[in-house]
Amino acid sequence: MASTRVSSNELVRLGQQIYDREIRRKVEKKHRGKFLVVEVESQDYEMDEDPVVADERLRQRHPDSLFYMLRVGYRAAFKLGTPFLVPRR
C-alpha cells in the first residue's frame, strides 16, 4: 500500500472502518485505554499501553505500509492543548 498514495482523510476512514468492522468487538471491553495501530492493507494490528511500542512492532512486520492509530474506547488517541493552566492577569 505504501506505493499507493491515499489522502489522510481516506486513511482515517479506512482505519476506522477496519477497527469498527473487524477489531472493536475483540478488544474494547478488556483493553480500554491501550493504543492500537492498524496496517490498513492487511488489517493486521498491534496494541500496547505505549503507542511507540505498538507502532514499532507493527512496523517490523510491515515496514513500508500505512498505519492508523487510535486509543481503544476513546474518540481520539491523544489530547491536544496545554498541560497546565495559565493564570489570568
Contact map, one row per residue, 1 for C-alpha under 8 A:
11111000000000000000000000000000000000001000000000000000000000011100000000000000000000000
11111000000000000000000000000000000000000000000000000000000000011100000000000000000000000
11111000000000000000000000000000000000000000000000000000000000000000000000000000000000000
11111100000000000000000000000000000000000000000000000000000000000000000000000000000000000
11111110000000000000000000000000000000000000000000000000000000000000000000000000000000000
00011111011000000000000000000000000000000000000000000000000000000000000000000000000000000
00001111111000000000000000000000000000000000000000000000000000000000000000000000000000000
00000111111100000000000000000000000000000000000000000000000000000000000000000000000000000
00000011111110000000000000000000000000000000000000000000000000000000000000000000000000000
00000111111111000000000000000000000000000000000000000000000000000000000000000000000000000
00000111111111100000000000000000000000010000000000000000000000000111000000000000000000000
00000001111111110000000000000000000000000000000000000000000000000001000000000000000000000
00000000111111111000000000000000000000000000000000000000000000000000000000000000000000000
00000000011111111100000000000000000000010000000000000000000000000000000000000000000000000
00000000001111111110000000000000000001110000000000000000000000000011100000000000000000000
00000000000111111111000000000000000000000000000000000000000000000001000000000000000000000
00000000000011111111100000000000000000000000000000000000000000000000000000000000000000000
00000000000001111111111000000000000000010010000000000000000000000000000000000000000000000
00000000000000111111111100000000000001000000000000000000000000000000000000000000000000000
00000000000000011111111110000000000000000000000000000000000000000000000000000000000000000
00000000000000001111111100000000000000000000000000000000000000000000000000000000000000000
00000000000000000111111111000000000000000000000000000000000000000000000000000000000000000
00000000000000000111111111100000000000000000000000000000000000000000000000000000000000000
00000000000000000011111111110000000000000000000000000000000000000000000000000000000000000
00000000000000000001011111111000000000000000000000000000000000000000000000000000000000000
00000000000000000000011111111000000000000000000000000000000000000000000000000000000000000
00000000000000000000001111111111000000000000000000000000000000000000000100000000000000000
00000000000000000000000111111111000000000000000000000000000000000000000110000000000000000
00000000000000000000000011111111000000000000000000000000000000000000000000000000000000000
00000000000000000000000000111111000000000000000000000000000000000000000000000000000000000
00000000000000000000000000111111110000000000000000000000000000000000000100000000000000000
00000000000000000000000000111111110000000000000000000000000000000000001111000000000000000
00000000000000000000000000000011111000000000000010000000000000000000001111000000000000000
00000000000000000000000000000011111100000000001111100000000000000000001100000000000000000
00000000000000000000000000000000111110000000001111100100000000000000111100001000000000000
00000000000000000000000000000000011111000000111100100100000000000000111100000000000000000
00000000000000000000000000000000001111100000111000100110010000000011110000000000000000000
00000000000000100010000000000000000111110011110000000000000000000011100000000000000000000
00000000000000100000000000000000000011111111100000000000010001001111000000000000000000000
00000000001001100100000000000000000001111111000000000000000000001111000000000000000000000
10000000000000000000000000000000000000111110000000000000000000001100000000000000000000000
00000000000000000000000000000000000000111111000000000000000000000000000000000000000000000
00000000000000000100000000000000000001111111100000000000000000000000000000000000000000000
00000000000000000000000000000000000001110111110000000000010000000000000000000000000000000
00000000000000000000000000000000000111100011111000000000010000000000000000000000000000000
00000000000000000000000000000000000111000001111100000110110000000000000000000000000000000
00000000000000000000000000000000011110000000111110100100000000000000000000000000000000000
00000000000000000000000000000000011100000000011111101100000000000000000000000000000000000
00000000000000000000000000000000111000000000001111100100000000000000000000000000000000000
00000000000000000000000000000000011000000000000111111100000000000000000000000000000000000
00000000000000000000000000000000011110000000001111111110000000000000000000000000000000000
00000000000000000000000000000000000000000000000001111111000000000000000000000000000000000
00000000000000000000000000000000000000000000000101111111100000000000000000000000000000000
00000000000000000000000000000000001110000000011111111111110000000000000000000000000000000
00000000000000000000000000000000000010000000010000111111111000000000000000000000000000000
00000000000000000000000000000000000000000000000000011111111100000000000000000000000000000
00000000000000000000000000000000000000000000010000001111111110000000000000000000000000000
00000000000000000000000000000000000010100001110000000111111111100000000000000000000000000
00000000000000000000000000000000000000000000000000000011111111111000000000000000000000000
00000000000000000000000000000000000000000000000000000001111111100000000000000000000000000
00000000000000000000000000000000000000000000000000000000111111100000000000000000000000000
00000000000000000000000000000000000000100000000000000000011111111000000000000000000000000
00000000000000000000000000000000000000000000000000000000011111111000000000000000000000000
11000000000000000000000000000000000000000000000000000000001001111100000000000000000000000
11000000000000000000000000000000000000111000000000000000001001111110000000000000000000000
11000000001000000000000000000000000000111000000000000000000000011111000000000000000000000
00000000001000100000000000000000000011110000000000000000000000001111100000000000000000000
00000000001100110000000000000000000011110000000000000000000000000111110000000000000000000
00000000000000100000000000000000001111000000000000000000000000000011111000001000000000000
00000000000000000000000000000000001110000000000000000000000000000001111101011000000000000
00000000000000000000000000000001111100000000000000000000000000000000111111111100000000000
00000000000000000000000000110011111100000000000000000000000000000000011111000000000000000
00000000000000000000000000010001100000000000000000000000000000000000001111100000000000000
00000000000000000000000000000001100000000000000000000000000000000000011111111000000000000
00000000000000000000000000000000000000000000000000000000000000000000001011111000000000000
00000000000000000000000000000000000000000000000000000000000000000000011001111110000000000
00000000000000000000000000000000001000000000000000000000000000000000111001111110000000000
00000000000000000000000000000000000000000000000000000000000000000000001000011111000000000
00000000000000000000000000000000000000000000000000000000000000000000000000011111100000000
00000000000000000000000000000000000000000000000000000000000000000000000000000111110000000
00000000000000000000000000000000000000000000000000000000000000000000000000000011111000000
00000000000000000000000000000000000000000000000000000000000000000000000000000001111110000
00000000000000000000000000000000000000000000000000000000000000000000000000000000111110000
00000000000000000000000000000000000000000000000000000000000000000000000000000000011111000
00000000000000000000000000000000000000000000000000000000000000000000000000000000011111100
00000000000000000000000000000000000000000000000000000000000000000000000000000000000111110
00000000000000000000000000000000000000000000000000000000000000000000000000000000000011111
00000000000000000000000000000000000000000000000000000000000000000000000000000000000001111
00000000000000000000000000000000000000000000000000000000000000000000000000000000000000111
